[in-house]
Amino acid sequence: MRVCFYGTDEEITRICERPVLAMVGPRRSQRVVAFTLAGVSITTDPYGTVYRLAADLTEVHREEVNE
């Protein structure tokens, strides 16, 4: 799944530093799913205040996490 995150330099750096991202479903009753980032590209707006990180998310399965 291809996704985009928008944020400041500090926020985008925090996302890139994490090997695994956890996401919660929209209704808190859904499970938490772990993803890894791949194919990351970062761009900036013309004024340099907001950055855009585009990446492919790959779901991490429980067996991979326990290794």
Chimera marker file (.cmm) of the C-alpha trace (Angstrom):
<marker_set name="trace">
<marker id="1" x="0.000" y="0.000" z="0.000" r="1" g="1" b="0" radius="0.5"/>
<marker id="2" x="1.406" y="3.416" z="-0.978" r="1" g="1" b="0" radius="0.5"/>
<marker id="3" x="0.897" y="6.191" z="1.591" r="1" g="1" b="0" radius="0.5"/>
<marker id="4" x="1.958" y="9.798" z="2.161" r="1" g="1" b="0" radius="0.5"/>
<marker id="5" x="2.777" y="11.575" z="5.393" r="1" g="1" b="0" radius="0.5"/>
<marker id="6" x="2.973" y="15.375" z="5.592" r="1" g="1" b="0" radius="0.5"/>
<marker id="7" x="4.804" y="17.204" z="8.348" r="1" g="1" b="0" radius="0.5"/>
<marker id="8" x="7.717" y="19.264" z="9.538" r="1" g="1" b="0" radius="0.5"/>
<marker id="9" x="11.327" y="18.185" z="9.166" r="1" g="1" b="0" radius="0.5"/>
<marker id="10" x="11.289" y="16.858" z="12.739" r="1" g="1" b="0" radius="0.5"/>
<marker id="11" x="8.073" y="14.862" z="12.248" r="1" g="1" b="0" radius="0.5"/>
<marker id="12" x="9.248" y="13.265" z="8.998" r="1" g="1" b="0" radius="0.5"/>
<marker id="13" x="12.615" y="12.420" z="10.586" r="1" g="1" b="0" radius="0.5"/>
<marker id="14" x="10.819" y="10.618" z="13.438" r="1" g="1" b="0" radius="0.5"/>
<marker id="15" x="8.873" y="8.487" z="10.969" r="1" g="1" b="0" radius="0.5"/>
<marker id="16" x="12.027" y="7.590" z="9.014" r="1" g="1" b="0" radius="0.5"/>
<marker id="17" x="13.949" y="6.618" z="12.163" r="1" g="1" b="0" radius="0.5"/>
<marker id="18" x="11.470" y="3.908" z="13.116" r="1" g="1" b="0" radius="0.5"/>
<marker id="19" x="11.961" y="0.476" z="11.548" r="1" g="1" b="0" radius="0.5"/>
<marker id="20" x="8.339" y="-0.497" z="12.252" r="1" g="1" b="0" radius="0.5"/>
<marker id="21" x="5.225" y="1.697" z="12.361" r="1" g="1" b="0" radius="0.5"/>
<marker id="22" x="2.105" y="0.674" z="14.282" r="1" g="1" b="0" radius="0.5"/>
<marker id="23" x="-1.297" y="1.823" z="13.088" r="1" g="1" b="0" radius="0.5"/>
<marker id="24" x="-4.605" y="1.548" z="14.891" r="1" g="1" b="0" radius="0.5"/>
<marker id="25" x="-7.851" y="0.980" z="13.038" r="1" g="1" b="0" radius="0.5"/>
<marker id="26" x="-10.385" y="3.819" z="12.812" r="1" g="1" b="0" radius="0.5"/>
<marker id="27" x="-12.621" y="2.401" z="15.554" r="1" g="1" b="0" radius="0.5"/>
<marker id="28" x="-10.220" y="1.431" z="18.346" r="1" g="1" b="0" radius="0.5"/>
<marker id="29" x="-11.922" y="-1.963" z="18.369" r="1" g="1" b="0" radius="0.5"/>
<marker id="30" x="-9.795" y="-3.015" z="15.415" r="1" g="1" b="0" radius="0.5"/>
<marker id="31" x="-6.398" y="-4.530" z="15.992" r="1" g="1" b="0" radius="0.5"/>
<marker id="32" x="-3.106" y="-2.695" z="15.801" r="1" g="1" b="0" radius="0.5"/>
<marker id="33" x="-1.188" y="-3.510" z="12.624" r="1" g="1" b="0" radius="0.5"/>
<marker id="34" x="2.586" y="-3.158" z="12.236" r="1" g="1" b="0" radius="0.5"/>
<marker id="35" x="4.161" y="-1.988" z="8.967" r="1" g="1" b="0" radius="0.5"/>
<marker id="36" x="7.636" y="-1.429" z="7.578" r="1" g="1" b="0" radius="0.5"/>
<marker id="37" x="8.512" y="1.388" z="5.153" r="1" g="1" b="0" radius="0.5"/>
<marker id="38" x="9.990" y="0.695" z="1.714" r="1" g="1" b="0" radius="0.5"/>
<marker id="39" x="10.604" y="2.815" z="-1.369" r="1" g="1" b="0" radius="0.5"/>
<marker id="40" x="10.747" y="6.037" z="0.651" r="1" g="1" b="0" radius="0.5"/>
<marker id="41" x="10.918" y="9.396" z="-1.123" r="1" g="1" b="0" radius="0.5"/>
<marker id="42" x="10.828" y="12.814" z="0.550" r="1" g="1" b="0" radius="0.5"/>
<marker id="43" x="9.903" y="16.076" z="-1.160" r="1" g="1" b="0" radius="0.5"/>
<marker id="44" x="9.329" y="19.609" z="0.100" r="1" g="1" b="0" radius="0.5"/>
<marker id="45" x="6.925" y="22.367" z="-0.788" r="1" g="1" b="0" radius="0.5"/>
<marker id="46" x="8.326" y="25.421" z="-2.631" r="1" g="1" b="0" radius="0.5"/>
<marker id="47" x="8.654" y="27.355" z="0.633" r="1" g="1" b="0" radius="0.5"/>
<marker id="48" x="10.397" y="24.546" z="2.525" r="1" g="1" b="0" radius="0.5"/>
<marker id="49" x="8.013" y="24.479" z="5.492" r="1" g="1" b="0" radius="0.5"/>
<marker id="50" x="6.177" y="21.187" z="4.905" r="1" g="1" b="0" radius="0.5"/>
<marker id="51" x="7.688" y="17.905" z="3.825" r="1" g="1" b="0" radius="0.5"/>
<marker id="52" x="5.985" y="14.974" z="2.114" r="1" g="1" b="0" radius="0.5"/>
<marker id="53" x="7.151" y="11.428" z="2.710" r="1" g="1" b="0" radius="0.5"/>
<marker id="54" x="5.802" y="8.863" z="0.257" r="1" g="1" b="0" radius="0.5"/>
<marker id="55" x="6.433" y="5.194" z="0.970" r="1" g="1" b="0" radius="0.5"/>
<marker id="56" x="5.167" y="1.687" z="0.461" r="1" g="1" b="0" radius="0.5"/>
<marker id="57" x="3.891" y="0.046" z="3.644" r="1" g="1" b="0" radius="0.5"/>
<marker id="58" x="4.327" y="-3.688" z="4.046" r="1" g="1" b="0" radius="0.5"/>
<marker id="59" x="2.472" y="-5.435" z="6.849" r="1" g="1" b="0" radius="0.5"/>
<marker id="60" x="4.713" y="-7.212" z="9.352" r="1" g="1" b="0" radius="0.5"/>
<marker id="61" x="3.339" y="-10.581" z="10.386" r="1" g="1" b="0" radius="0.5"/>
<marker id="62" x="3.556" y="-11.842" z="13.959" r="1" g="1" b="0" radius="0.5"/>
<marker id="63" x="6.134" y="-14.524" z="13.025" r="1" g="1" b="0" radius="0.5"/>
<marker id="64" x="8.486" y="-11.842" z="11.639" r="1" g="1" b="0" radius="0.5"/>
<marker id="65" x="8.224" y="-9.718" z="14.790" r="1" g="1" b="0" radius="0.5"/>
<marker id="66" x="9.059" y="-12.632" z="17.109" r="1" g="1" b="0" radius="0.5"/>
<marker id="67" x="12.277" y="-13.558" z="15.257" r="1" g="1" b="0" radius="0.5"/>
<link id1="1" id2="2" r="1" g="1" b="0" radius="0.2"/>
<link id1="2" id2="3" r="1" g="1" b="0" radius="0.2"/>
<link id1="3" id2="4" r="1" g="1" b="0" radius="0.2"/>
<link id1="4" id2="5" r="1" g="1" b="0" radius="0.2"/>
<link id1="5" id2="6" r="1" g="1" b="0" radius="0.2"/>
<link id1="6" id2="7" r="1" g="1" b="0" radius="0.2"/>
<link id1="7" id2="8" r="1" g="1" b="0" radius="0.2"/>
<link id1="8" id2="9" r="1" g="1" b="0" radius="0.2"/>
<link id1="9" id2="10" r="1" g="1" b="0" radius="0.2"/>
<link id1="10" id2="11" r="1" g="1" b="0" radius="0.2"/>
<link id1="11" id2="12" r="1" g="1" b="0" radius="0.2"/>
<link id1="12" id2="13" r="1" g="1" b="0" radius="0.2"/>
<link id1="13" id2="14" r="1" g="1" b="0" radius="0.2"/>
<link id1="14" id2="15" r="1" g="1" b="0" radius="0.2"/>
<link id1="15" id2="16" r="1" g="1" b="0" radius="0.2"/>
<link id1="16" id2="17" r="1" g="1" b="0" radius="0.2"/>
<link id1="17" id2="18" r="1" g="1" b="0" radius="0.2"/>
<link id1="18" id2="19" r="1" g="1" b="0" radius="0.2"/>
<link id1="19" id2="20" r="1" g="1" b="0" radius="0.2"/>
<link id1="20" id2="21" r="1" g="1" b="0" radius="0.2"/>
<link id1="21" id2="22" r="1" g="1" b="0" radius="0.2"/>
<link id1="22" id2="23" r="1" g="1" b="0" radius="0.2"/>
<link id1="23" id2="24" r="1" g="1" b="0" radius="0.2"/>
<link id1="24" id2="25" r="1" g="1" b="0" radius="0.2"/>
<link id1="25" id2="26" r="1" g="1" b="0" radius="0.2"/>
<link id1="26" id2="27" r="1" g="1" b="0" radius="0.2"/>
<link id1="27" id2="28" r="1" g="1" b="0" radius="0.2"/>
<link id1="28" id2="29" r="1" g="1" b="0" radius="0.2"/>
<link id1="29" id2="30" r="1" g="1" b="0" radius="0.2"/>
<link id1="30" id2="31" r="1" g="1" b="0" radius="0.2"/>
<link id1="31" id2="32" r="1" g="1" b="0" radius="0.2"/>
<link id1="32" id2="33" r="1" g="1" b="0" radius="0.2"/>
<link id1="33" id2="34" r="1" g="1" b="0" radius="0.2"/>
<link id1="34" id2="35" r="1" g="1" b="0" radius="0.2"/>
<link id1="35" id2="36" r="1" g="1" b="0" radius="0.2"/>
<link id1="36" id2="37" r="1" g="1" b="0" radius="0.2"/>
<link id1="37" id2="38" r="1" g="1" b="0" radius="0.2"/>
<link id1="38" id2="39" r="1" g="1" b="0" radius="0.2"/>
<link id1="39" id2="40" r="1" g="1" b="0" radius="0.2"/>
<link id1="40" id2="41" r="1" g="1" b="0" radius="0.2"/>
<link id1="41" id2="42" r="1" g="1" b="0" radius="0.2"/>
<link id1="42" id2="43" r="1" g="1" b="0" radius="0.2"/>
<link id1="43" id2="44" r="1" g="1" b="0" radius="0.2"/>
<link id1="44" id2="45" r="1" g="1" b="0" radius="0.2"/>
<link id1="45" id2="46" r="1" g="1" b="0" radius="0.2"/>
<link id1="46" id2="47" r="1" g="1" b="0" radius="0.2"/>
<link id1="47" id2="48" r="1" g="1" b="0" radius="0.2"/>
<link id1="48" id2="49" r="1" g="1" b="0" radius="0.2"/>
<link id1="49" id2="50" r="1" g="1" b="0" radius="0.2"/>
<link id1="50" id2="51" r="1" g="1" b="0" radius="0.2"/>
<link id1="51" id2="52" r="1" g="1" b="0" radius="0.2"/>
<link id1="52" id2="53" r="1" g="1" b="0" radius="0.2"/>
<link id1="53" id2="54" r="1" g="1" b="0" radius="0.2"/>
<link id1="54" id2="55" r="1" g="1" b="0" radius="0.2"/>
<link id1="55" id2="56" r="1" g="1" b="0" radius="0.2"/>
<link id1="56" id2="57" r="1" g="1" b="0" radius="0.2"/>
<link id1="57" id2="58" r="1" g="1" b="0" radius="0.2"/>
<link id1="58" id2="59" r="1" g="1" b="0" radius="0.2"/>
<link id1="59" id2="60" r="1" g="1" b="0" radius="0.2"/>
<link id1="60" id2="61" r="1" g="1" b="0" radius="0.2"/>
<link id1="61" id2="62" r="1" g="1" b="0" radius="0.2"/>
<link id1="62" id2="63" r="1" g="1" b="0" radius="0.2"/>
<link id1="63" id2="64" r="1" g="1" b="0" radius="0.2"/>
<link id1="64" id2="65" r="1" g="1" b="0" radius="0.2"/>
<link id1="65" id2="66" r="1" g="1" b="0" radius="0.2"/>
<link id1="66" id2="67" r="1" g="1" b="0" radius="0.2"/>
</marker_set>
